[in-house]
Amino acid sequence: TFIPPMLPGVVVFTRSYAPEDIVRQIQTRRISVLVCVPKILEVLRDHVIRAFPETATDPPAGMHWARRWWLYRRVHRAFGLKFWAFVVGAAPLDPALETFWGRLGFVVVQGYGLTETAPIVTLNHPLRAAKGAVGKPISGVDIQIAPDGEILVRGDNVTRGYYNAPEETRAAFQDGWFHTGDIGEIDAHGQLHIRGRKKEMIVTPEGLNVFPEDVERALNAQPGVKDSAVVGA
């Protein structure tokens, strides 16, 4: 929201979610960056594989980035040579999606935030994006991981509570920290990794914490499985 006026830049909103329309808008309007949810990346990936079958297979190991760009030049022509990055948030990103677009020569920048945090908490640096992570806290925002793994946030961007909902406010805002309801971890480089939603976490009789997204990802990778949904019994 704030970056385009600073550049200055132009923001284009599209009404269509059809991949053909999105690609055409990016090319004809000379878009540089697409801000979207992970589902759009998935839809665009399927469209690109259908239109350009060479993208379905991995290039030889160790291939120079310039040769990879040339190998997938038809994709870059379709999007327009000015387009270079996706900024993704609002839901967990499948690592396979991030790998696919990175292999084609596009940058995938993940971020993390909530409505209560107006909305950004963490964001990857576009030129130093950490694969599988949602970045480091932006200036003025502090995060910590509670003993149960929940992500806690504080900062001037965090709302003070919910309108006419005192019980929900007391539950979510404690000792100056906002309890996000998300489970995560911080790696040795200070990058935040999201594991899943606290309320959706499945605790086995052995005390093992299982996240539905992890199981669904493994199931969906099996031959003959198109999609799956995992719920706690």
Backbone as JSON, one array per atom type, in Angstrom:
{
  "sequence": "TFIPPMLPGVVVFTRSYAPEDIVRQIQTRRISVLVCVPKILEVLRDHVIRAFPETATDPPAGMHWARRWWLYRRVHRAFGLKFWAFVVGAAPLDPALETFWGRLGFVVVQGYGLTETAPIVTLNHPLRAAKGAVGKPISGVDIQIAPDGEILVRGDNVTRGYYNAPEETRAAFQDGWFHTGDIGEIDAHGQLHIRGRKKEMIVTPEGLNVFPEDVERALNAQPGVKDSAVVGA",
  "N": [[0.82, -1.2, 0.0], [1.92, 1.26, 0.8], [4.34, 1.46, -0.56], [4.17, 1.86, -3.5], [3.39, 4.72, -3.87], [5.72, 5.88, -2.94], [7.67, 5.33, -4.82], [7.75, 6.78, -7.52], [4.83, 4.69, -8.12], [2.45, 2.59, -9.89], [-0.63, 1.11, -9.06], [-2.43, -1.71, -9.95], [-5.57, -3.14, -10.0], [-7.12, -6.24, -10.41], [-10.11, -7.73, -11.57], [-10.61, -10.25, -12.36], [-9.91, -13.71, -11.76], [-8.96, -15.52, -13.47], [-6.28, -17.28, -14.88], [-5.29, -16.66, -17.45], [-6.2, -14.05, -17.84], [-4.88, -12.7, -15.78], [-2.16, -13.01, -16.48], [-2.19, -11.67, -18.93], [-2.84, -9.06, -18.11], [-0.55, -8.47, -16.58], [1.41, -8.49, -18.57], [0.52, -6.59, -20.57], [0.14, -4.23, -19.14], [2.59, -3.83, -18.16], [3.53, -4.79, -15.64], [5.47, -5.03, -12.67], [5.59, -6.37, -10.2], [3.63, -8.84, -8.61], [1.21, -8.91, -6.18], [-0.23, -11.2, -4.08], [-2.29, -14.0, -2.96], [-1.32, -17.35, -1.91], [-2.89, -19.18, -3.45], [-3.27, -18.02, -5.95], [-0.72, -18.22, -7.04], [-0.63, -20.96, -7.35], [-2.67, -21.43, -9.23], [-1.65, -20.0, -11.4], [0.72, -21.44, -11.82], [-0.26, -23.95, -12.72], [-1.43, -23.1, -15.09], [0.81, -22.15, -16.51], [2.3, -24.5, -16.82], [0.62, -25.95, -18.49], [0.6, -24.3, -20.77], [3.29, -24.04, -21.39], [5.03, -26.67, -21.7], [7.69, -27.31, -21.13], [8.28, -26.34, -18.64], [7.55, -28.17, -16.79], [9.49, -29.95, -16.07], [12.55, -30.34, -14.24], [15.5, -28.33, -14.67], [18.89, -29.2, -15.7], [21.08, -30.05, -13.0], [22.87, -27.49, -11.33], [22.82, -25.64, -13.36], [23.52, -22.5, -14.8], [22.06, -19.36, -13.83], [21.46, -17.63, -15.93], [21.32, -19.3, -18.16], [19.18, -20.83, -17.37], [17.18, -18.9, -17.39], [17.08, -18.43, -20.13], [16.23, -20.94, -20.98], [13.62, -20.95, -20.07], [12.49, -18.86, -21.45], [10.18, -18.37, -22.92], [8.16, -18.24, -21.04], [8.87, -15.93, -19.63], [8.57, -14.06, -21.64], [5.81, -14.22, -21.97], [4.83, -13.17, -19.55], [5.95, -10.72, -19.7], [8.88, -8.76, -19.95], [9.42, -7.04, -17.91], [8.39, -7.98, -15.57], [9.12, -9.49, -12.44], [8.77, -10.49, -9.81], [6.89, -12.09, -7.14], [4.86, -11.16, -4.43], [3.83, -12.63, -1.55], [1.26, -13.55, 0.72], [-1.03, -13.95, 3.54], [-1.78, -16.62, 3.72], [-0.47, -19.97, 4.3], [2.36, -20.84, 2.29], [2.94, -23.28, -0.09], [5.92, -25.09, -0.14], [6.72, -26.29, -2.53], [5.57, -24.72, -4.5], [6.94, -22.31, -4.19], [9.5, -23.19, -4.88], [9.08, -23.93, -7.57], [8.51, -21.47, -8.95], [10.83, -20.09, -8.35], [12.67, -21.65, -9.7], [12.04, -21.04, -12.31], [13.02, -18.54, -12.48], [11.9, -16.39, -11.19], [11.34, -14.18, -8.42], [10.17, -14.97, -5.2], [8.6, -13.46, -2.64], [7.92, -13.77, 0.64], [5.59, -12.81, 3.19], [4.24, -11.97, 6.45], [1.36, -11.39, 8.36], [-1.45, -9.89, 10.09], [-4.92, -8.89, 10.36], [-5.2, -7.57, 12.77], [-2.72, -6.45, 13.11], [-2.25, -4.52, 11.28], [-1.15, -4.43, 8.34], [1.21, -5.83, 8.45], [3.67, -7.95, 9.86], [6.08, -9.45, 9.58], [8.53, -9.56, 6.91], [10.14, -10.71, 4.01], [13.33, -9.76, 2.68], [13.48, -8.51, -0.58], [15.76, -9.09, -2.17], [17.15, -10.81, -0.66], [15.73, -13.09, 0.06], [14.6, -15.61, 2.24], [14.23, -18.97, 1.78], [11.22, -20.68, 2.39], [10.66, -19.23, 4.65], [9.0, -16.46, 6.34], [10.21, -14.1, 6.7], [11.79, -11.33, 8.54], [10.93, -9.38, 11.49], [9.39, -6.23, 10.79], [10.5, -2.8, 11.11], [9.94, -1.49, 14.34], [8.31, -3.47, 15.26], [7.92, -6.21, 17.43], [8.5, -9.67, 17.99], [7.86, -12.81, 19.59], [8.21, -16.23, 20.6], [5.89, -18.17, 22.22], [5.88, -20.53, 25.03], [4.29, -22.68, 24.16], [4.6, -22.55, 21.48], [3.17, -20.61, 20.14], [2.9, -17.64, 18.17], [3.72, -14.46, 19.28], [3.01, -10.98, 19.21], [3.98, -7.55, 19.33], [3.7, -3.98, 19.16], [3.45, -0.63, 17.76], [1.73, -0.87, 15.67], [-0.16, -2.71, 16.34], [-3.48, -3.43, 17.16], [-5.49, -2.31, 19.95], [-7.5, -3.87, 20.87], [-10.64, -5.69, 20.42], [-13.63, -4.49, 18.97], [-16.31, -3.89, 21.08], [-16.05, -6.41, 22.27], [-15.1, -7.64, 24.86], [-14.3, -10.08, 26.15], [-13.02, -11.58, 24.13], [-10.98, -9.81, 23.64], [-9.53, -9.82, 26.05], [-8.59, -12.42, 25.99], [-6.92, -12.49, 23.76], [-5.09, -10.42, 24.02], [-2.52, -10.0, 26.08], [-0.49, -8.95, 28.72], [0.71, -6.96, 27.17], [1.25, -8.22, 24.79], [0.12, -9.47, 21.66], [-1.67, -12.34, 21.0], [-1.4, -14.38, 18.39], [-2.51, -16.78, 17.51], [-1.28, -18.37, 15.72], [1.15, -20.91, 15.08], [4.65, -21.0, 15.3], [8.21, -20.71, 14.53], [11.49, -19.4, 15.17], [14.36, -19.15, 13.27], [17.98, -19.68, 13.28], [18.9, -17.43, 11.99], [17.16, -15.47, 12.55], [14.84, -15.53, 11.1], [11.36, -15.93, 10.61], [9.32, -18.8, 10.73], [6.33, -20.25, 9.75], [4.25, -22.64, 11.19], [1.59, -23.51, 11.45], [-1.95, -23.22, 12.29], [-2.88, -22.68, 15.65], [-5.32, -23.61, 16.75], [-5.95, -25.58, 14.96], [-4.08, -27.49, 15.24], [-3.18, -30.86, 15.77], [-3.01, -32.96, 18.47], [-1.46, -35.88, 19.26], [-2.1, -39.03, 21.06], [0.4, -39.71, 22.01], [1.54, -37.32, 22.5], [2.55, -35.92, 20.38], [2.76, -33.15, 18.23], [0.85, -32.45, 15.49], [0.48, -30.98, 12.35], [-2.15, -30.21, 10.18], [-1.58, -29.21, 7.57], [0.96, -30.21, 6.96], [0.53, -32.98, 6.78], [-1.38, -33.06, 4.75], [0.15, -32.08, 2.63], [1.96, -34.16, 2.26], [0.2, -36.23, 1.56], [-0.94, -35.21, -0.8], [1.18, -35.38, -2.5], [1.28, -37.95, -3.29], [0.91, -40.42, -5.85], [-2.0, -40.25, -7.84], [-3.52, -38.83, -6.03], [-5.37, -35.99, -5.87], [-6.24, -33.88, -4.22], [-6.53, -33.18, -0.69], [-7.88, -33.3, 2.67], [-7.22, -32.83, 6.05], [-8.37, -33.56, 9.24], [-8.76, -33.3, 12.81], [-9.56, -36.12, 14.8]],
  "CA": [[0.0, 0.0, 0.0], [2.71, 2.48, 0.96], [5.52, 1.5, -1.41], [4.0, 2.48, -4.82], [3.5, 6.19, -3.89], [7.08, 6.31, -2.64], [8.61, 5.05, -5.9], [6.32, 6.48, -7.47], [4.42, 3.56, -8.93], [1.03, 2.46, -10.21], [-1.25, -0.12, -8.58], [-3.5, -2.19, -10.83], [-6.43, -4.16, -9.39], [-7.8, -7.05, -11.42], [-11.35, -8.35, -11.1], [-10.65, -11.65, -12.8], [-8.94, -14.64, -11.2], [-8.55, -16.45, -14.53], [-4.84, -17.1, -15.1], [-5.03, -15.99, -18.73], [-6.43, -12.61, -17.66], [-3.82, -12.17, -14.92], [-0.93, -12.93, -17.27], [-2.37, -10.62, -19.94], [-2.73, -7.78, -17.41], [0.85, -8.27, -16.21], [2.19, -8.18, -19.77], [0.09, -5.38, -21.28], [0.31, -3.05, -18.28], [4.01, -3.81, -17.79], [3.57, -4.96, -14.19], [6.75, -5.5, -12.16], [5.41, -7.25, -9.04], [2.26, -9.27, -8.34], [0.91, -9.16, -4.76], [-1.34, -12.14, -4.15], [-2.33, -15.1, -2.0], [-0.71, -18.54, -2.52], [-3.76, -19.86, -4.42], [-3.02, -17.44, -7.27], [0.51, -18.83, -7.53], [-0.96, -22.33, -7.75], [-3.44, -21.34, -10.48], [-0.73, -19.56, -12.45], [1.62, -22.54, -12.1], [-0.95, -24.93, -13.56], [-1.6, -22.48, -16.41], [2.11, -22.09, -17.16], [2.7, -25.86, -17.22], [-0.2, -26.31, -19.66], [0.99, -23.49, -21.92], [4.72, -24.23, -21.68], [5.34, -27.98, -21.1], [9.08, -27.42, -20.69], [8.39, -25.93, -17.25], [7.16, -29.28, -15.91], [10.66, -30.73, -15.69], [13.64, -29.57, -13.66], [16.68, -28.19, -15.52], [20.06, -29.92, -15.19], [21.61, -29.51, -11.76], [24.0, -26.58, -11.45], [22.71, -24.76, -14.53], [23.65, -21.08, -14.5], [20.75, -18.7, -13.85], [21.23, -17.04, -17.25], [20.88, -20.37, -19.05], [17.81, -21.19, -16.95], [16.29, -17.85, -17.9], [16.92, -18.67, -21.57], [15.45, -22.16, -21.12], [12.21, -20.62, -19.81], [12.29, -17.53, -22.03], [8.8, -18.19, -23.38], [7.38, -17.83, -19.87], [9.2, -14.53, -19.34], [7.94, -13.25, -22.68], [4.37, -14.21, -21.72], [4.56, -12.25, -18.44], [6.55, -9.42, -19.97], [10.24, -8.76, -19.44], [9.54, -6.17, -16.73], [7.89, -8.69, -14.39], [10.22, -10.24, -11.83], [8.58, -11.0, -8.45], [5.61, -12.26, -6.47], [4.83, -10.94, -2.99], [2.78, -13.57, -1.16], [0.9, -13.57, 2.13], [-2.42, -14.26, 3.91], [-1.97, -18.06, 3.93], [0.8, -20.69, 4.13], [2.79, -21.09, 0.92], [3.51, -24.61, -0.32], [7.32, -24.97, -0.57], [6.86, -26.71, -3.93], [5.22, -23.57, -5.32], [8.07, -21.39, -4.1], [10.58, -23.78, -5.66], [8.73, -23.89, -8.99], [8.69, -20.13, -9.51], [12.24, -19.76, -8.25], [13.36, -22.38, -10.77], [11.79, -20.34, -13.56], [13.74, -17.27, -12.5], [11.14, -15.33, -10.53], [11.56, -14.06, -6.98], [8.98, -15.11, -4.37], [8.83, -12.77, -1.37], [6.85, -14.07, 1.59], [5.39, -11.94, 4.34], [3.29, -12.48, 7.43], [0.66, -10.34, 9.08], [-2.85, -10.12, 10.43], [-5.72, -7.67, 10.4], [-4.95, -6.89, 14.05], [-1.39, -5.85, 13.11], [-2.33, -3.42, 10.31], [-1.25, -5.82, 8.73], [2.48, -6.54, 8.31], [4.51, -8.29, 11.02], [7.4, -9.78, 9.04], [8.61, -9.53, 5.46], [11.44, -11.06, 3.47], [13.99, -8.79, 1.82], [13.32, -9.0, -1.96], [17.01, -9.57, -2.75], [17.76, -11.8, 0.24], [14.6, -13.87, 0.56], [14.93, -16.91, 2.82], [13.27, -19.97, 1.32], [10.41, -21.32, 3.42], [10.45, -18.33, 5.79], [8.18, -15.29, 6.05], [11.0, -12.9, 6.91], [12.09, -10.8, 9.86], [9.98, -8.31, 11.87], [9.66, -4.9, 10.26], [10.88, -1.84, 12.14], [8.9, -1.12, 15.29], [7.52, -4.65, 15.62], [8.63, -7.26, 18.17], [7.83, -10.96, 18.04], [8.47, -13.85, 20.39], [7.5, -17.5, 20.53], [5.45, -18.62, 23.54], [6.29, -21.91, 25.32], [3.53, -23.66, 23.38], [4.87, -22.35, 20.06], [2.36, -19.56, 19.54], [3.59, -16.4, 17.82], [3.24, -13.28, 19.97], [3.44, -9.76, 18.52], [3.68, -6.26, 19.93], [4.19, -2.83, 18.39], [2.45, 0.43, 17.59], [0.79, -1.25, 14.62], [-1.1, -3.7, 16.86], [-4.68, -2.86, 17.74], [-5.59, -2.48, 21.4], [-8.55, -4.82, 21.21], [-11.74, -5.88, 19.5], [-14.76, -3.6, 19.24], [-17.45, -4.48, 21.82], [-15.78, -7.82, 22.52], [-14.12, -7.63, 25.95], [-13.76, -11.41, 26.45], [-12.06, -11.91, 23.08], [-9.83, -8.92, 23.81], [-8.73, -10.32, 27.19], [-7.96, -13.68, 25.61], [-5.92, -12.31, 22.71], [-4.11, -9.39, 24.36], [-2.09, -10.25, 27.45], [0.83, -8.43, 29.1], [1.27, -6.16, 26.09], [1.49, -9.04, 23.61], [-1.02, -10.0, 20.93], [-1.57, -13.77, 20.72], [-1.87, -14.47, 17.01], [-3.19, -18.04, 17.2], [-0.44, -19.12, 14.79], [2.31, -21.59, 15.64], [5.82, -20.76, 14.46], [9.53, -20.82, 15.14], [12.47, -18.46, 14.64], [15.6, -19.9, 13.03], [19.22, -19.08, 13.77], [19.13, -16.17, 11.29], [16.1, -14.53, 12.92], [13.72, -15.63, 10.16], [10.17, -16.57, 11.17], [8.72, -19.87, 9.96], [4.98, -20.54, 10.22], [3.95, -24.07, 11.18], [0.16, -23.75, 11.27], [-2.85, -22.56, 13.24], [-2.89, -23.34, 16.96], [-6.58, -24.3, 16.97], [-6.04, -26.7, 14.04], [-3.03, -28.46, 15.56], [-3.66, -32.14, 16.29], [-2.1, -33.54, 19.46], [-1.68, -37.33, 19.32], [-2.0, -39.57, 22.42], [1.81, -39.75, 22.41], [1.99, -35.96, 22.75], [3.14, -35.37, 19.16], [1.98, -32.09, 17.6], [0.74, -32.69, 14.05], [-0.21, -29.91, 11.65], [-2.85, -30.75, 9.01], [-0.94, -28.83, 6.31], [2.08, -31.12, 6.69], [0.0, -34.28, 6.35], [-2.01, -32.86, 3.44], [1.21, -31.94, 1.63], [2.49, -35.5, 1.99], [-0.83, -36.98, 0.85], [-1.12, -34.67, -2.15], [2.34, -35.75, -3.31], [1.15, -39.36, -3.67], [0.29, -40.62, -7.16], [-3.44, -40.47, -7.85], [-4.2, -37.94, -5.09], [-5.47, -34.61, -6.41], [-6.3, -32.95, -3.1], [-6.91, -33.85, 0.54], [-8.15, -32.46, 3.84], [-6.95, -33.56, 7.27], [-9.01, -32.99, 10.42], [-8.54, -34.09, 14.01], [-10.69, -37.0, 15.14]],
  "C": [[0.86, 1.26, 0.0], [3.86, 2.58, -0.04], [5.27, 2.18, -2.76], [4.03, 4.01, -4.82], [4.91, 6.69, -3.63], [8.0, 6.19, -3.84], [8.77, 6.17, -6.94], [5.96, 5.3, -8.39], [2.92, 3.56, -9.14], [0.54, 1.12, -9.7], [-2.42, -0.48, -9.49], [-4.26, -3.28, -10.11], [-7.14, -4.91, -10.51], [-9.04, -7.7, -10.81], [-11.39, -9.83, -11.41], [-9.57, -12.46, -12.1], [-8.51, -15.68, -12.23], [-7.08, -16.21, -14.83], [-4.51, -16.39, -16.4], [-5.19, -14.48, -18.59], [-5.32, -11.99, -16.81], [-2.53, -12.0, -15.7], [-1.03, -11.81, -18.3], [-2.25, -9.23, -19.3], [-1.28, -7.47, -17.07], [1.67, -7.85, -17.42], [1.82, -6.82, -20.37], [0.28, -4.12, -20.45], [1.72, -2.93, -17.72], [4.18, -3.81, -16.26], [4.94, -5.51, -13.78], [6.59, -6.56, -11.07], [3.94, -7.57, -8.88], [2.13, -9.57, -6.86], [-0.34, -10.03, -4.71], [-1.28, -13.13, -3.0], [-1.75, -16.34, -2.69], [-1.57, -19.23, -3.58], [-3.54, -19.32, -5.83], [-1.74, -18.03, -7.87], [0.25, -20.25, -8.04], [-1.7, -22.34, -9.09], [-2.53, -20.96, -11.64], [0.26, -20.67, -12.82], [0.97, -23.55, -13.03], [-1.14, -24.39, -14.98], [-0.28, -22.49, -17.18], [2.55, -23.48, -17.64], [1.9, -26.32, -18.44], [0.3, -25.58, -20.91], [2.43, -23.74, -22.36], [5.18, -25.53, -21.02], [6.77, -28.11, -20.6], [9.26, -27.04, -19.23], [8.07, -27.06, -16.27], [8.35, -30.09, -15.42], [11.76, -29.82, -15.16], [14.79, -29.46, -14.66], [17.84, -28.99, -14.94], [20.62, -29.25, -13.93], [22.82, -28.61, -12.03], [23.93, -25.65, -12.65], [22.75, -23.3, -14.1], [22.29, -20.39, -14.66], [20.44, -18.1, -15.21], [20.75, -18.1, -18.25], [19.48, -20.84, -18.68], [16.82, -20.17, -17.46], [16.03, -18.08, -19.38], [16.06, -19.91, -21.82], [13.95, -21.87, -20.97], [11.85, -19.25, -20.38], [10.86, -17.29, -22.5], [7.89, -17.74, -22.24], [7.62, -16.36, -19.58], [8.61, -13.61, -20.4], [6.44, -13.13, -22.42], [4.01, -13.22, -20.61], [5.06, -10.84, -18.75], [7.9, -9.33, -19.28], [10.41, -7.86, -18.22], [9.14, -6.91, -15.45], [8.98, -9.56, -13.79], [9.88, -10.87, -10.48], [7.11, -11.15, -8.07], [5.79, -11.91, -4.99], [3.61, -11.69, -2.47], [2.53, -13.5, 0.35], [-0.51, -14.06, 2.31], [-2.69, -15.74, 4.15], [-0.62, -18.75, 3.75], [1.09, -20.96, 2.66], [3.43, -22.47, 0.83], [4.96, -24.45, -0.8], [7.53, -25.36, -2.03], [6.52, -25.57, -4.88], [6.37, -22.57, -5.35], [9.24, -21.89, -4.95], [10.32, -23.69, -7.15], [9.01, -22.53, -9.59], [10.13, -19.67, -9.41], [13.05, -20.42, -9.35], [13.19, -21.67, -12.11], [12.48, -18.98, -13.63], [12.99, -16.1, -11.91], [11.42, -15.34, -9.03], [10.22, -14.17, -6.26], [9.29, -14.53, -3.0], [7.66, -13.04, -0.44], [6.79, -13.04, 2.71], [4.36, -12.56, 5.26], [2.65, -11.31, 8.16], [-0.78, -10.72, 9.33], [-3.6, -8.8, 10.4], [-5.41, -6.86, 11.65], [-3.61, -6.17, 14.09], [-1.21, -4.85, 11.97], [-1.38, -3.4, 9.12], [0.11, -6.51, 8.84], [3.18, -6.74, 9.65], [5.94, -8.56, 10.55], [7.35, -9.75, 7.52], [10.03, -9.89, 5.04], [12.02, -9.91, 2.66], [13.93, -9.32, 0.39], [14.58, -9.6, -2.55], [17.71, -10.59, -1.87], [16.66, -12.64, 0.88], [15.07, -15.23, 1.06], [13.84, -17.91, 2.44], [12.55, -20.61, 2.49], [10.12, -20.44, 4.62], [9.6, -17.14, 5.36], [8.9, -14.0, 6.43], [11.23, -12.54, 8.36], [11.1, -9.69, 10.2], [10.39, -6.98, 11.23], [9.98, -3.95, 11.42], [9.7, -1.48, 13.04], [8.03, -2.27, 15.75], [8.41, -5.67, 16.33], [7.81, -8.54, 18.11], [8.58, -11.88, 19.0], [7.61, -15.1, 20.3], [7.17, -17.95, 21.95], [5.89, -20.06, 23.77], [5.53, -22.96, 24.51], [3.72, -23.48, 21.88], [4.08, -21.24, 19.41], [3.18, -18.3, 19.29], [2.92, -15.23, 18.53], [3.83, -12.04, 19.32], [3.1, -8.54, 19.36], [4.31, -5.15, 19.09], [3.09, -1.81, 18.24], [1.42, 0.1, 16.52], [-0.29, -2.21, 15.11], [-2.29, -3.0, 17.51], [-4.74, -3.13, 19.24], [-6.67, -3.46, 21.81], [-9.62, -4.88, 20.15], [-12.94, -5.03, 19.93], [-15.9, -4.36, 19.9], [-17.27, -5.98, 22.05], [-14.74, -7.95, 23.62], [-13.52, -9.01, 26.25], [-12.72, -11.82, 25.42], [-10.81, -11.06, 23.22], [-8.93, -9.42, 24.93], [-7.98, -11.6, 26.82], [-6.8, -13.48, 24.65], [-4.81, -11.33, 23.07], [-3.74, -9.52, 25.84], [-0.67, -9.73, 27.66], [1.51, -7.68, 27.96], [1.54, -6.92, 24.81], [0.16, -9.49, 22.99], [-0.77, -11.46, 20.58], [-2.23, -14.05, 19.37], [-2.71, -15.71, 16.72], [-2.43, -18.87, 16.2], [0.74, -19.73, 15.53], [3.51, -21.36, 14.72], [7.11, -20.97, 15.22], [10.47, -19.83, 14.45], [13.79, -19.22, 14.48], [16.81, -19.11, 13.51], [19.52, -17.73, 13.13], [18.04, -15.14, 11.6], [14.9, -14.55, 12.0], [12.58, -16.42, 10.81], [9.64, -17.62, 10.2], [7.35, -20.19, 10.58], [4.71, -22.04, 10.1], [2.47, -24.35, 10.92], [-0.64, -22.99, 12.31], [-2.92, -23.37, 14.53], [-4.17, -24.16, 17.15], [-6.75, -25.51, 16.05], [-5.0, -27.77, 14.32], [-3.63, -29.7, 16.21], [-2.61, -32.71, 17.24], [-2.42, -35.02, 19.6], [-1.6, -37.81, 20.77], [-0.57, -39.65, 22.94], [2.38, -38.36, 22.69], [2.65, -35.31, 21.55], [2.21, -34.32, 18.56], [2.01, -32.29, 16.08], [-0.06, -31.55, 13.43], [-0.85, -30.46, 10.39], [-2.16, -30.43, 7.69], [0.21, -29.77, 5.95], [1.59, -32.46, 6.17], [-0.63, -34.16, 4.97], [-0.96, -32.75, 2.34], [1.79, -33.3, 1.26], [1.48, -36.34, 1.21], [-0.96, -36.52, -0.6], [0.04, -35.02, -3.08], [2.26, -37.19, -3.79], [0.49, -39.48, -5.04], [-1.2, -40.9, -7.02], [-4.2, -39.59, -6.88], [-4.19, -36.54, -5.65], [-5.49, -33.59, -5.3], [-6.77, -33.73, -1.86], [-7.19, -32.84, 1.64], [-7.98, -33.32, 5.09], [-7.59, -32.84, 8.44], [-8.74, -33.89, 11.62], [-9.77, -34.9, 14.37], [-11.12, -36.75, 16.59]]
}
